[in-house]
C-alpha cells in the first residue's frame, strides 16, 4: 500500500485513526495484564477481528467508546495493584 492509497483510505474512513489509536493503547496496557501479555494480545486481536467488518460510523464510535472504557478499567486495575504492593511494603508488621 502506497502512501497515496493510505491517504485515500484514511479519507474514506476517518474513524480508522481512532481504531488504530485504541488498538495501540490497549496493546501497550496489555503488557502488565495479570494473566500475561500473550493472553491479552490474543484476546485483543480476536475482539478487533470480530468487529473488522463493521462499517456503520455510529457502531464504530460505540465500539471505540467501549474500548476507552476498557482502558480506564485496566488503568484502575493496575493502579490498585500498585497501591496494594506499596501498602504491603510499607505497612508495619503485626
PDB file of N, CA, C and O in Angstrom:
ATOM      1  N   UNK A   1       0.850  -1.170   0.000  1.00  0.00           N
ATOM      2  CA  UNK A   1       0.000   0.000   0.000  1.00  0.00           C
ATOM      3  C   UNK A   1       0.895   1.232   0.000  1.00  0.00           C
ATOM      4  O   UNK A   1       1.742   1.400   0.877  1.00  0.00           O
ATOM      5  N   UNK A   2       0.701   2.066  -0.968  1.00  0.00           N
ATOM      6  CA  UNK A   2       1.490   3.283  -1.047  1.00  0.00           C
ATOM      7  C   UNK A   2       0.900   4.333  -0.124  1.00  0.00           C
ATOM      8  O   UNK A   2      -0.216   4.188   0.374  1.00  0.00           O
ATOM      9  N   UNK A   3       1.659   5.381   0.092  1.00  0.00           N
ATOM     10  CA  UNK A   3       1.178   6.439   0.981  1.00  0.00           C
ATOM     11  C   UNK A   3      -0.066   7.118   0.411  1.00  0.00           C
ATOM     12  O   UNK A   3      -0.937   7.563   1.158  1.00  0.00           O
ATOM     13  N   UNK A   4      -0.141   7.194  -0.925  1.00  0.00           N
ATOM     14  CA  UNK A   4      -1.314   7.797  -1.553  1.00  0.00           C
ATOM     15  C   UNK A   4      -2.550   6.931  -1.319  1.00  0.00           C
ATOM     16  O   UNK A   4      -3.633   7.456  -1.062  1.00  0.00           O
ATOM     17  N   UNK A   5      -2.396   5.601  -1.406  1.00  0.00           N
ATOM     18  CA  UNK A   5      -3.507   4.692  -1.132  1.00  0.00           C
ATOM     19  C   UNK A   5      -3.955   4.817   0.318  1.00  0.00           C
ATOM     20  O   UNK A   5      -5.150   4.822   0.614  1.00  0.00           O
ATOM     21  N   UNK A   6      -2.983   4.916   1.214  1.00  0.00           N
ATOM     22  CA  UNK A   6      -3.318   5.047   2.631  1.00  0.00           C
ATOM     23  C   UNK A   6      -4.070   6.351   2.882  1.00  0.00           C
ATOM     24  O   UNK A   6      -5.032   6.378   3.650  1.00  0.00           O
ATOM     25  N   UNK A   7      -3.638   7.422   2.241  1.00  0.00           N
ATOM     26  CA  UNK A   7      -4.313   8.708   2.392  1.00  0.00           C
ATOM     27  C   UNK A   7      -5.757   8.606   1.914  1.00  0.00           C
ATOM     28  O   UNK A   7      -6.663   9.118   2.571  1.00  0.00           O
ATOM     29  N   UNK A   8      -5.979   7.955   0.785  1.00  0.00           N
ATOM     30  CA  UNK A   8      -7.338   7.775   0.287  1.00  0.00           C
ATOM     31  C   UNK A   8      -8.148   6.905   1.237  1.00  0.00           C
ATOM     32  O   UNK A   8      -9.330   7.160   1.468  1.00  0.00           O
ATOM     33  N   UNK A   9      -7.509   5.879   1.785  1.00  0.00           N
ATOM     34  CA  UNK A   9      -8.195   5.001   2.725  1.00  0.00           C
ATOM     35  C   UNK A   9      -8.590   5.765   3.989  1.00  0.00           C
ATOM     36  O   UNK A   9      -9.700   5.598   4.496  1.00  0.00           O
ATOM     37  N   UNK A  10      -7.686   6.599   4.494  1.00  0.00           N
ATOM     38  CA  UNK A  10      -7.983   7.395   5.688  1.00  0.00           C
ATOM     39  C   UNK A  10      -9.101   8.400   5.424  1.00  0.00           C
ATOM     40  O   UNK A  10      -9.917   8.679   6.302  1.00  0.00           O
ATOM     41  N   UNK A  11      -9.130   8.937   4.212  1.00  0.00           N
ATOM     42  CA  UNK A  11     -10.190   9.879   3.882  1.00  0.00           C
ATOM     43  C   UNK A  11     -11.525   9.152   3.767  1.00  0.00           C
ATOM     44  O   UNK A  11     -12.572   9.714   4.090  1.00  0.00           O
ATOM     45  N   UNK A  12     -11.489   7.899   3.307  1.00  0.00           N
ATOM     46  CA  UNK A  12     -12.725   7.129   3.167  1.00  0.00           C
ATOM     47  C   UNK A  12     -13.296   6.759   4.530  1.00  0.00           C
ATOM     48  O   UNK A  12     -14.513   6.712   4.703  1.00  0.00           O
ATOM     49  N   UNK A  13     -12.433   6.500   5.485  1.00  0.00           N
ATOM     50  CA  UNK A  13     -12.904   6.132   6.817  1.00  0.00           C
ATOM     51  C   UNK A  13     -12.126   6.935   7.853  1.00  0.00           C
ATOM     52  O   UNK A  13     -11.053   6.515   8.285  1.00  0.00           O
ATOM     53  N   UNK A  14     -12.654   8.078   8.251  1.00  0.00           N
ATOM     54  CA  UNK A  14     -11.934   8.939   9.199  1.00  0.00           C
ATOM     55  C   UNK A  14     -11.810   8.327  10.596  1.00  0.00           C
ATOM     56  O   UNK A  14     -10.987   8.782  11.392  1.00  0.00           O
ATOM     57  N   UNK A  15     -12.602   7.316  10.905  1.00  0.00           N
ATOM     58  CA  UNK A  15     -12.532   6.686  12.224  1.00  0.00           C
ATOM     59  C   UNK A  15     -11.404   5.671  12.318  1.00  0.00           C
ATOM     60  O   UNK A  15     -11.122   5.152  13.398  1.00  0.00           O
ATOM     61  N   UNK A  16     -10.766   5.387  11.205  1.00  0.00           N
ATOM     62  CA  UNK A  16      -9.683   4.404  11.199  1.00  0.00           C
ATOM     63  C   UNK A  16      -8.568   4.794  12.161  1.00  0.00           C
ATOM     64  O   UNK A  16      -8.036   3.943  12.872  1.00  0.00           O
ATOM     65  N   UNK A  17      -8.216   6.060  12.186  1.00  0.00           N
ATOM     66  CA  UNK A  17      -7.154   6.537  13.076  1.00  0.00           C
ATOM     67  C   UNK A  17      -7.538   6.319  14.546  1.00  0.00           C
ATOM     68  O   UNK A  17      -6.688   5.976  15.368  1.00  0.00           O
ATOM     69  N   UNK A  18      -8.816   6.519  14.870  1.00  0.00           N
ATOM     70  CA  UNK A  18      -9.282   6.286  16.239  1.00  0.00           C
ATOM     71  C   UNK A  18      -9.155   4.819  16.619  1.00  0.00           C
ATOM     72  O   UNK A  18      -8.749   4.493  17.735  1.00  0.00           O
ATOM     73  N   UNK A  19      -9.501   3.941  15.696  1.00  0.00           N
ATOM     74  CA  UNK A  19      -9.430   2.500  15.964  1.00  0.00           C
ATOM     75  C   UNK A  19      -7.978   2.063  16.134  1.00  0.00           C
ATOM     76  O   UNK A  19      -7.666   1.270  17.023  1.00  0.00           O
ATOM     77  N   UNK A  20      -7.102   2.574  15.294  1.00  0.00           N
ATOM     78  CA  UNK A  20      -5.679   2.228  15.396  1.00  0.00           C
ATOM     79  C   UNK A  20      -5.109   2.746  16.718  1.00  0.00           C
ATOM     80  O   UNK A  20      -4.339   2.047  17.377  1.00  0.00           O
ATOM     81  N   UNK A  21      -5.482   3.962  17.106  1.00  0.00           N
ATOM     82  CA  UNK A  21      -5.031   4.526  18.380  1.00  0.00           C
ATOM     83  C   UNK A  21      -5.492   3.667  19.545  1.00  0.00           C
ATOM     84  O   UNK A  21      -4.723   3.386  20.464  1.00  0.00           O
ATOM     85  N   UNK A  22      -6.742   3.255  19.501  1.00  0.00           N
ATOM     86  CA  UNK A  22      -7.305   2.415  20.558  1.00  0.00           C
ATOM     87  C   UNK A  22      -6.555   1.088  20.640  1.00  0.00           C
ATOM     88  O   UNK A  22      -6.202   0.637  21.729  1.00  0.00           O
ATOM     89  N   UNK A  23      -6.317   0.473  19.505  1.00  0.00           N
ATOM     90  CA  UNK A  23      -5.608  -0.821  19.479  1.00  0.00           C
ATOM     91  C   UNK A  23      -4.209  -0.687  20.067  1.00  0.00           C
ATOM     92  O   UNK A  23      -3.784  -1.516  20.871  1.00  0.00           O
ATOM     93  N   UNK A  24      -3.502   0.353  19.664  1.00  0.00           N
ATOM     94  CA  UNK A  24      -2.140   0.557  20.169  1.00  0.00           C
ATOM     95  C   UNK A  24      -2.126   0.810  21.670  1.00  0.00           C
ATOM     96  O   UNK A  24      -1.277   0.275  22.383  1.00  0.00           O
ATOM     97  N   UNK A  25      -3.058   1.622  22.151  1.00  0.00           N
ATOM     98  CA  UNK A  25      -3.130   1.898  23.590  1.00  0.00           C
ATOM     99  C   UNK A  25      -3.430   0.633  24.377  1.00  0.00           C
ATOM    100  O   UNK A  25      -2.807   0.374  25.406  1.00  0.00           O
ATOM    101  N   UNK A  26      -4.389  -0.159  23.891  1.00  0.00           N
ATOM    102  CA  UNK A  26      -4.720  -1.398  24.576  1.00  0.00           C
ATOM    103  C   UNK A  26      -3.553  -2.376  24.535  1.00  0.00           C
ATOM    104  O   UNK A  26      -3.278  -3.060  25.521  1.00  0.00           O
ATOM    105  N   UNK A  27      -2.880  -2.442  23.416  1.00  0.00           N
ATOM    106  CA  UNK A  27      -1.719  -3.329  23.298  1.00  0.00           C
ATOM    107  C   UNK A  27      -0.632  -2.926  24.289  1.00  0.00           C
ATOM    108  O   UNK A  27       0.007  -3.784  24.899  1.00  0.00           O
ATOM    109  N   UNK A  28      -0.424  -1.625  24.447  1.00  0.00           N
ATOM    110  CA  UNK A  28       0.561  -1.128  25.396  1.00  0.00           C
ATOM    111  C   UNK A  28       0.165  -1.473  26.834  1.00  0.00           C
ATOM    112  O   UNK A  28       0.994  -1.930  27.621  1.00  0.00           O
ATOM    113  N   UNK A  29      -1.102  -1.252  27.164  1.00  0.00           N
ATOM    114  CA  UNK A  29      -1.571  -1.538  28.519  1.00  0.00           C
ATOM    115  C   UNK A  29      -1.580  -3.043  28.812  1.00  0.00           C
ATOM    116  O   UNK A  29      -1.465  -3.448  29.969  1.00  0.00           O
ATOM    117  N   UNK A  30      -1.711  -3.847  27.798  1.00  0.00           N
ATOM    118  CA  UNK A  30      -1.758  -5.288  27.979  1.00  0.00           C
ATOM    119  C   UNK A  30      -0.454  -5.909  28.421  1.00  0.00           C
ATOM    120  O   UNK A  30      -0.424  -7.079  28.804  1.00  0.00           O
ATOM    121  N   UNK A  31       0.622  -5.152  28.374  1.00  0.00           N
ATOM    122  CA  UNK A  31       1.932  -5.691  28.780  1.00  0.00           C
ATOM    123  C   UNK A  31       1.945  -6.108  30.240  1.00  0.00           C
ATOM    124  O   UNK A  31       2.661  -7.041  30.604  1.00  0.00           O
ATOM    125  N   UNK A  32       1.173  -5.443  31.080  1.00  0.00           N
ATOM    126  CA  UNK A  32       1.172  -5.727  32.520  1.00  0.00           C
ATOM    127  C   UNK A  32      -0.048  -6.525  32.954  1.00  0.00           C
ATOM    128  O   UNK A  32      -0.320  -6.620  34.151  1.00  0.00           O
ATOM    129  N   UNK A  33      -0.786  -7.100  32.017  1.00  0.00           N
ATOM    130  CA  UNK A  33      -2.015  -7.812  32.358  1.00  0.00           C
ATOM    131  C   UNK A  33      -1.702  -9.001  33.261  1.00  0.00           C
ATOM    132  O   UNK A  33      -0.733  -9.718  33.011  1.00  0.00           O
ATOM    133  N   UNK A  34      -2.503  -9.228  34.309  1.00  0.00           N
ATOM    134  CA  UNK A  34      -2.208 -10.300  35.269  1.00  0.00           C
ATOM    135  C   UNK A  34      -2.086 -11.695  34.665  1.00  0.00           C
ATOM    136  O   UNK A  34      -1.301 -12.506  35.156  1.00  0.00           O
ATOM    137  N   UNK A  35      -2.837 -11.988  33.622  1.00  0.00           N
ATOM    138  CA  UNK A  35      -2.754 -13.323  33.014  1.00  0.00           C
ATOM    139  C   UNK A  35      -1.666 -13.405  31.949  1.00  0.00           C
ATOM    140  O   UNK A  35      -1.493 -14.448  31.319  1.00  0.00           O
ATOM    141  N   UNK A  36      -0.941 -12.326  31.745  1.00  0.00           N
ATOM    142  CA  UNK A  36       0.161 -12.319  30.794  1.00  0.00           C
ATOM    143  C   UNK A  36      -0.157 -11.534  29.531  1.00  0.00           C
ATOM    144  O   UNK A  36      -1.312 -11.401  29.126  1.00  0.00           O
ATOM    145  N   UNK A  37       0.892 -11.026  28.930  1.00  0.00           N
ATOM    146  CA  UNK A  37       0.711 -10.190  27.744  1.00  0.00           C
ATOM    147  C   UNK A  37       0.282 -11.016  26.533  1.00  0.00           C
ATOM    148  O   UNK A  37      -0.450 -10.517  25.678  1.00  0.00           O
ATOM    149  N   UNK A  38       0.723 -12.265  26.447  1.00  0.00           N
ATOM    150  CA  UNK A  38       0.344 -13.103  25.308  1.00  0.00           C
ATOM    151  C   UNK A  38      -1.164 -13.375  25.348  1.00  0.00           C
ATOM    152  O   UNK A  38      -1.843 -13.288  24.325  1.00  0.00           O
ATOM    153  N   UNK A  39      -1.672 -13.700  26.517  1.00  0.00           N
ATOM    154  CA  UNK A  39      -3.111 -13.929  26.697  1.00  0.00           C
ATOM    155  C   UNK A  39      -3.896 -12.690  26.297  1.00  0.00           C
ATOM    156  O   UNK A  39      -4.886 -12.783  25.571  1.00  0.00           O
ATOM    157  N   UNK A  40      -3.456 -11.530  26.773  1.00  0.00           N
ATOM    158  CA  UNK A  40      -4.153 -10.277  26.488  1.00  0.00           C
ATOM    159  C   UNK A  40      -4.112  -9.974  24.989  1.00  0.00           C
ATOM    160  O   UNK A  40      -5.124  -9.598  24.399  1.00  0.00           O
ATOM    161  N   UNK A  41      -2.938 -10.139  24.378  1.00  0.00           N
ATOM    162  CA  UNK A  41      -2.777  -9.832  22.956  1.00  0.00           C
ATOM    163  C   UNK A  41      -3.684 -10.710  22.096  1.00  0.00           C
ATOM    164  O   UNK A  41      -4.294 -10.222  21.144  1.00  0.00           O
ATOM    165  N   UNK A  42      -3.778 -12.002  22.421  1.00  0.00           N
ATOM    166  CA  UNK A  42      -4.639 -12.902  21.653  1.00  0.00           C
ATOM    167  C   UNK A  42      -6.103 -12.501  21.755  1.00  0.00           C
ATOM    168  O   UNK A  42      -6.821 -12.504  20.755  1.00  0.00           O
ATOM    169  N   UNK A  43      -6.548 -12.156  22.962  1.00  0.00           N
ATOM    170  CA  UNK A  43      -7.939 -11.764  23.141  1.00  0.00           C
ATOM    171  C   UNK A  43      -8.225 -10.396  22.509  1.00  0.00           C
ATOM    172  O   UNK A  43      -9.307 -10.169  21.968  1.00  0.00           O
ATOM    173  N   UNK A  44      -7.266  -9.508  22.580  1.00  0.00           N
ATOM    174  CA  UNK A  44      -7.425  -8.199  21.952  1.00  0.00           C
ATOM    175  C   UNK A  44      -7.571  -8.356  20.443  1.00  0.00           C
ATOM    176  O   UNK A  44      -8.455  -7.759  19.828  1.00  0.00           O
ATOM    177  N   UNK A  45      -6.701  -9.158  19.860  1.00  0.00           N
ATOM    178  CA  UNK A  45      -6.749  -9.357  18.410  1.00  0.00           C
ATOM    179  C   UNK A  45      -8.064 -10.001  17.993  1.00  0.00           C
ATOM    180  O   UNK A  45      -8.664  -9.595  16.998  1.00  0.00           O
ATOM    181  N   UNK A  46      -8.518 -11.005  18.746  1.00  0.00           N
ATOM    182  CA  UNK A  46      -9.775 -11.654  18.374  1.00  0.00           C
ATOM    183  C   UNK A  46     -10.960 -10.694  18.502  1.00  0.00           C
ATOM    184  O   UNK A  46     -11.888 -10.743  17.694  1.00  0.00           O
ATOM    185  N   UNK A  47     -10.932  -9.824  19.514  1.00  0.00           N
ATOM    186  CA  UNK A  47     -12.012  -8.844  19.675  1.00  0.00           C
ATOM    187  C   UNK A  47     -12.038  -7.864  18.505  1.00  0.00           C
ATOM    188  O   UNK A  47     -13.111  -7.521  18.008  1.00  0.00           O
ATOM    189  N   UNK A  48     -10.879  -7.416  18.066  1.00  0.00           N
ATOM    190  CA  UNK A  48     -10.830  -6.479  16.950  1.00  0.00           C
ATOM    191  C   UNK A  48     -11.184  -7.172  15.640  1.00  0.00           C
ATOM    192  O   UNK A  48     -11.847  -6.579  14.788  1.00  0.00           O
ATOM    193  N   UNK A  49     -10.754  -8.412  15.467  1.00  0.00           N
ATOM    194  CA  UNK A  49     -11.059  -9.134  14.236  1.00  0.00           C
ATOM    195  C   UNK A  49     -12.555  -9.461  14.150  1.00  0.00           C
ATOM    196  O   UNK A  49     -13.121  -9.513  13.058  1.00  0.00           O
ATOM    197  N   UNK A  50     -13.180  -9.679  15.289  1.00  0.00           N
ATOM    198  CA  UNK A  50     -14.609  -9.976  15.310  1.00  0.00           C
ATOM    199  C   UNK A  50     -15.409  -8.798  14.754  1.00  0.00           C
ATOM    200  O   UNK A  50     -16.465  -8.988  14.150  1.00  0.00           O
ATOM    201  N   UNK A  51     -14.907  -7.592  14.958  1.00  0.00           N
ATOM    202  CA  UNK A  51     -15.621  -6.383  14.539  1.00  0.00           C
ATOM    203  C   UNK A  51     -15.002  -5.714  13.321  1.00  0.00           C
ATOM    204  O   UNK A  51     -15.293  -4.552  13.037  1.00  0.00           O
ATOM    205  N   UNK A  52     -14.153  -6.432  12.601  1.00  0.00           N
ATOM    206  CA  UNK A  52     -13.438  -5.798  11.486  1.00  0.00           C
ATOM    207  C   UNK A  52     -14.344  -5.399  10.324  1.00  0.00           C
ATOM    208  O   UNK A  52     -13.993  -4.510   9.548  1.00  0.00           O
ATOM    209  N   UNK A  53     -15.504  -6.042  10.192  1.00  0.00           N
ATOM    210  CA  UNK A  53     -16.386  -5.752   9.065  1.00  0.00           C
ATOM    211  C   UNK A  53     -17.438  -4.687   9.371  1.00  0.00           C
ATOM    212  O   UNK A  53     -18.296  -4.401   8.536  1.00  0.00           O
ATOM    213  N   UNK A  54     -17.371  -4.105  10.556  1.00  0.00           N
ATOM    214  CA  UNK A  54     -18.329  -3.056  10.923  1.00  0.00           C
ATOM    215  C   UNK A  54     -17.999  -1.797  10.129  1.00  0.00           C
ATOM    216  O   UNK A  54     -16.864  -1.321  10.142  1.00  0.00           O
ATOM    217  N   UNK A  55     -18.993  -1.272   9.446  1.00  0.00           N
ATOM    218  CA  UNK A  55     -18.771  -0.071   8.630  1.00  0.00           C
ATOM    219  C   UNK A  55     -19.626   1.110   9.075  1.00  0.00           C
ATOM    220  O   UNK A  55     -19.370   2.244   8.671  1.00  0.00           O
ATOM    221  N   UNK A  56     -20.627   0.860   9.892  1.00  0.00           N
ATOM    222  CA  UNK A  56     -21.506   1.930  10.365  1.00  0.00           C
ATOM    223  C   UNK A  56     -20.744   2.840  11.323  1.00  0.00           C
ATOM    224  O   UNK A  56     -20.280   2.377  12.365  1.00  0.00           O
ATOM    225  N   UNK A  57     -20.603   4.122  10.992  1.00  0.00           N
ATOM    226  CA  UNK A  57     -19.833   5.035  11.846  1.00  0.00           C
ATOM    227  C   UNK A  57     -20.337   5.110  13.290  1.00  0.00           C
ATOM    228  O   UNK A  57     -19.532   5.214  14.216  1.00  0.00           O
ATOM    229  N   UNK A  58     -21.638   5.057  13.490  1.00  0.00           N
ATOM    230  CA  UNK A  58     -22.172   5.113  14.851  1.00  0.00           C
ATOM    231  C   UNK A  58     -21.779   3.878  15.645  1.00  0.00           C
ATOM    232  O   UNK A  58     -21.422   3.974  16.819  1.00  0.00           O
ATOM    233  N   UNK A  59     -21.843   2.729  15.006  1.00  0.00           N
ATOM    234  CA  UNK A  59     -21.457   1.476  15.667  1.00  0.00           C
ATOM    235  C   UNK A  59     -19.961   1.500  15.997  1.00  0.00           C
ATOM    236  O   UNK A  59     -19.552   1.054  17.069  1.00  0.00           O
ATOM    237  N   UNK A  60     -19.149   2.022  15.075  1.00  0.00           N
ATOM    238  CA  UNK A  60     -17.704   2.118  15.311  1.00  0.00           C
ATOM    239  C   UNK A  60     -17.439   3.041  16.494  1.00  0.00           C
ATOM    240  O   UNK A  60     -16.599   2.738  17.342  1.00  0.00           O
ATOM    241  N   UNK A  61     -18.150   4.163  16.558  1.00  0.00           N
ATOM    242  CA  UNK A  61     -17.975   5.090  17.683  1.00  0.00           C
ATOM    243  C   UNK A  61     -18.336   4.431  19.006  1.00  0.00           C
ATOM    244  O   UNK A  61     -17.664   4.651  20.014  1.00  0.00           O
ATOM    245  N   UNK A  62     -19.396   3.622  19.010  1.00  0.00           N
ATOM    246  CA  UNK A  62     -19.774   2.910  20.233  1.00  0.00           C
ATOM    247  C   UNK A  62     -18.713   1.900  20.636  1.00  0.00           C
ATOM    248  O   UNK A  62     -18.404   1.753  21.819  1.00  0.00           O
ATOM    249  N   UNK A  63     -18.157   1.203  19.650  1.00  0.00           N
ATOM    250  CA  UNK A  63     -17.108   0.221  19.945  1.00  0.00           C
ATOM    251  C   UNK A  63     -15.840   0.906  20.470  1.00  0.00           C
ATOM    252  O   UNK A  63     -15.180   0.391  21.374  1.00  0.00           O
ATOM    253  N   UNK A  64     -15.506   2.063  19.901  1.00  0.00           N
ATOM    254  CA  UNK A  64     -14.341   2.825  20.376  1.00  0.00           C
ATOM    255  C   UNK A  64     -14.591   3.314  21.796  1.00  0.00           C
ATOM    256  O   UNK A  64     -13.686   3.281  22.630  1.00  0.00           O
ATOM    257  N   UNK A  65     -15.801   3.763  22.077  1.00  0.00           N
ATOM    258  CA  UNK A  65     -16.135   4.212  23.437  1.00  0.00           C
ATOM    259  C   UNK A  65     -16.020   3.052  24.420  1.00  0.00           C
ATOM    260  O   UNK A  65     -15.544   3.230  25.541  1.00  0.00           O
ATOM    261  N   UNK A  66     -16.452   1.877  24.006  1.00  0.00           N
ATOM    262  CA  UNK A  66     -16.312   0.691  24.861  1.00  0.00           C
ATOM    263  C   UNK A  66     -14.836   0.374  25.103  1.00  0.00           C
ATOM    264  O   UNK A  66     -14.445   0.011  26.212  1.00  0.00           O
ATOM    265  N   UNK A  67     -14.029   0.515  24.062  1.00  0.00           N
ATOM    266  CA  UNK A  67     -12.597   0.301  24.210  1.00  0.00           C
ATOM    267  C   UNK A  67     -11.962   1.303  25.157  1.00  0.00           C
ATOM    268  O   UNK A  67     -11.084   0.950  25.945  1.00  0.00           O
ATOM    269  N   UNK A  68     -12.402   2.552  25.082  1.00  0.00           N
ATOM    270  CA  UNK A  68     -11.887   3.567  26.010  1.00  0.00           C
ATOM    271  C   UNK A  68     -12.275   3.237  27.453  1.00  0.00           C
ATOM    272  O   UNK A  68     -11.508   3.487  28.383  1.00  0.00           O
ATOM    273  N   UNK A  69     -13.475   2.673  27.629  1.00  0.00           N
ATOM    274  CA  UNK A  69     -13.901   2.245  28.960  1.00  0.00           C
ATOM    275  C   UNK A  69     -12.996   1.116  29.462  1.00  0.00           C
ATOM    276  O   UNK A  69     -12.627   1.090  30.636  1.00  0.00           O
ATOM    277  N   UNK A  70     -12.646   0.198  28.584  1.00  0.00           N
ATOM    278  CA  UNK A  70     -11.745  -0.903  28.958  1.00  0.00           C
ATOM    279  C   UNK A  70     -10.381  -0.348  29.365  1.00  0.00           C
ATOM    280  O   UNK A  70      -9.761  -0.856  30.299  1.00  0.00           O
ATOM    281  N   UNK A  71      -9.916   0.674  28.683  1.00  0.00           N
ATOM    282  CA  UNK A  71      -8.639   1.310  29.037  1.00  0.00           C
ATOM    283  C   UNK A  71      -8.718   1.864  30.455  1.00  0.00           C
ATOM    284  O   UNK A  71      -7.796   1.674  31.249  1.00  0.00           O
ATOM    285  N   UNK A  72      -9.802   2.543  30.774  1.00  0.00           N
ATOM    286  CA  UNK A  72      -9.958   3.105  32.122  1.00  0.00           C
ATOM    287  C   UNK A  72      -9.995   1.999  33.177  1.00  0.00           C
ATOM    288  O   UNK A  72      -9.423   2.142  34.257  1.00  0.00           O
ATOM    289  N   UNK A  73     -10.669   0.901  32.854  1.00  0.00           N
ATOM    290  CA  UNK A  73     -10.741  -0.226  33.788  1.00  0.00           C
ATOM    291  C   UNK A  73      -9.352  -0.841  34.002  1.00  0.00           C
ATOM    292  O   UNK A  73      -8.989  -1.177  35.130  1.00  0.00           O
ATOM    293  N   UNK A  74      -8.587  -0.987  32.937  1.00  0.00           N
ATOM    294  CA  UNK A  74      -7.233  -1.540  33.069  1.00  0.00           C
ATOM    295  C   UNK A  74      -6.346  -0.620  33.900  1.00  0.00           C
ATOM    296  O   UNK A  74      -5.578  -1.079  34.745  1.00  0.00           O
ATOM    297  N   UNK A  75      -6.461   0.677  33.654  1.00  0.00           N
ATOM    298  CA  UNK A  75      -5.665   1.628  34.432  1.00  0.00           C
ATOM    299  C   UNK A  75      -6.032   1.549  35.906  1.00  0.00           C
ATOM    300  O   UNK A  75      -5.151   1.615  36.764  1.00  0.00           O
ATOM    301  N   UNK A  76      -7.315   1.410  36.215  1.00  0.00           N
ATOM    302  CA  UNK A  76      -7.746   1.276  37.611  1.00  0.00           C
ATOM    303  C   UNK A  76      -7.213  -0.019  38.219  1.00  0.00           C
ATOM    304  O   UNK A  76      -6.786  -0.037  39.374  1.00  0.00           O
ATOM    305  N   UNK A  77      -7.238  -1.085  37.451  1.00  0.00           N
ATOM    306  CA  UNK A  77      -6.718  -2.369  37.915  1.00  0.00           C
ATOM    307  C   UNK A  77      -5.225  -2.263  38.247  1.00  0.00           C
ATOM    308  O   UNK A  77      -4.774  -2.745  39.286  1.00  0.00           O
ATOM    309  N   UNK A  78      -4.483  -1.637  37.365  1.00  0.00           N
ATOM    310  CA  UNK A  78      -3.038  -1.506  37.595  1.00  0.00           C
ATOM    311  C   UNK A  78      -2.739  -0.585  38.772  1.00  0.00           C
ATOM    312  O   UNK A  78      -1.831  -0.846  39.562  1.00  0.00           O
ATOM    313  N   UNK A  79      -3.512   0.496  38.883  1.00  0.00           N
ATOM    314  CA  UNK A  79      -3.320   1.416  39.996  1.00  0.00           C
ATOM    315  C   UNK A  79      -3.586   0.714  41.320  1.00  0.00           C
ATOM    316  O   UNK A  79      -2.831   0.880  42.278  1.00  0.00           O
ATOM    317  N   UNK A  80      -4.652  -0.065  41.374  1.00  0.00           N
ATOM    318  CA  UNK A  80      -4.995  -0.791  42.587  1.00  0.00           C
ATOM    319  C   UNK A  80      -3.913  -1.805  42.949  1.00  0.00           C
ATOM    320  O   UNK A  80      -3.565  -1.960  44.119  1.00  0.00           O
ATOM    321  N   UNK A  81      -3.392  -2.484  41.948  1.00  0.00           N
ATOM    322  CA  UNK A  81      -2.324  -3.457  42.189  1.00  0.00           C
ATOM    323  C   UNK A  81      -1.071  -2.771  42.741  1.00  0.00           C
ATOM    324  O   UNK A  81      -0.442  -3.280  43.669  1.00  0.00           O
ATOM    325  N   UNK A  82      -0.714  -1.631  42.179  1.00  0.00           N
ATOM    326  CA  UNK A  82       0.453  -0.892  42.667  1.00  0.00           C
ATOM    327  C   UNK A  82       0.214  -0.352  44.074  1.00  0.00           C
ATOM    328  O   UNK A  82       1.111  -0.366  44.916  1.00  0.00           O
ATOM    329  N   UNK A  83      -1.012   0.128  44.317  1.00  0.00           N
ATOM    330  CA  UNK A  83      -1.354   0.626  45.643  1.00  0.00           C
ATOM    331  C   UNK A  83      -1.221  -0.476  46.688  1.00  0.00           C
ATOM    332  O   UNK A  83      -0.649  -0.260  47.756  1.00  0.00           O
ATOM    333  N   UNK A  84      -1.748  -1.651  46.380  1.00  0.00           N
ATOM    334  CA  UNK A  84      -1.656  -2.768  47.325  1.00  0.00           C
ATOM    335  C   UNK A  84      -0.217  -3.184  47.572  1.00  0.00           C
ATOM    336  O   UNK A  84       0.145  -3.528  48.697  1.00  0.00           O
ATOM    337  N   UNK A  85       0.600  -3.156  46.542  1.00  0.00           N
ATOM    338  CA  UNK A  85       2.015  -3.509  46.709  1.00  0.00           C
ATOM    339  C   UNK A  85       2.724  -2.493  47.599  1.00  0.00           C
ATOM    340  O   UNK A  85       3.511  -2.863  48.470  1.00  0.00           O
ATOM    341  N   UNK A  86       2.444  -1.220  47.377  1.00  0.00           N
ATOM    342  CA  UNK A  86       3.072  -0.172  48.199  1.00  0.00           C
ATOM    343  C   UNK A  86       2.594  -0.267  49.649  1.00  0.00           C
ATOM    344  O   UNK A  86       3.389  -0.134  50.579  1.00  0.00           O
ATOM    345  N   UNK A  87       1.309  -0.496  49.835  1.00  0.00           N
ATOM    346  CA  UNK A  87       0.763  -0.604  51.182  1.00  0.00           C
ATOM    347  C   UNK A  87       1.375  -1.796  51.903  1.00  0.00           C
ATOM    348  O   UNK A  87       1.718  -1.705  53.082  1.00  0.00           O
ATOM    349  N   UNK A  88       1.509  -2.888  51.213  1.00  0.00           N
ATOM    350  CA  UNK A  88       2.096  -4.090  51.800  1.00  0.00           C
ATOM    351  C   UNK A  88       3.571  -3.857  52.153  1.00  0.00           C
ATOM    352  O   UNK A  88       4.062  -4.346  53.171  1.00  0.00           O
ATOM    353  N   UNK A  89       4.250  -3.122  51.315  1.00  0.00           N
ATOM    354  CA  UNK A  89       5.670  -2.869  51.517  1.00  0.00           C
ATOM    355  C   UNK A  89       5.925  -1.974  52.721  1.00  0.00           C
ATOM    356  O   UNK A  89       6.895  -2.181  53.450  1.00  0.00           O
ATOM    357  N   UNK A  90       5.066  -0.984  52.939  1.00  0.00           N
ATOM    358  CA  UNK A  90       5.312  -0.001  53.976  1.00  0.00           C
ATOM    359  C   UNK A  90       4.445  -0.164  55.219  1.00  0.00           C
ATOM    360  O   UNK A  90       4.603   0.581  56.186  1.00  0.00           O
ATOM    361  N   UNK A  91       3.550  -1.112  55.202  1.00  0.00           N
ATOM    362  CA  UNK A  91       2.698  -1.325  56.359  1.00  0.00           C
ATOM    363  C   UNK A  91       3.495  -2.034  57.452  1.00  0.00           C
ATOM    364  O   UNK A  91       4.179  -3.018  57.173  1.00  0.00           O
ATOM    365  N   UNK A  92       3.416  -1.547  58.691  1.00  0.00           N
ATOM    366  CA  UNK A  92       4.168  -2.209  59.755  1.00  0.00           C
ATOM    367  C   UNK A  92       3.643  -3.621  59.993  1.00  0.00           C
ATOM    368  O   UNK A  92       2.444  -3.886  59.901  1.00  0.00           O
ATOM    369  N   UNK A  93       4.567  -4.507  60.299  1.00  0.00           N
ATOM    370  CA  UNK A  93       4.196  -5.902  60.546  1.00  0.00           C
ATOM    371  C   UNK A  93       3.486  -6.033  61.881  1.00  0.00           C
ATOM    372  O   UNK A  93       3.816  -5.324  62.832  1.00  0.00           O
ATOM    373  N   UNK A  94       2.518  -6.928  61.962  1.00  0.00           N
ATOM    374  CA  UNK A  94       1.745  -7.107  63.188  1.00  0.00           C
ATOM    375  C   UNK A  94       2.306  -8.240  64.007  1.00  0.00           C
ATOM    376  O   UNK A  94       1.786  -8.543  65.080  1.00  0.00           O
TER     377      UNK A  94
END
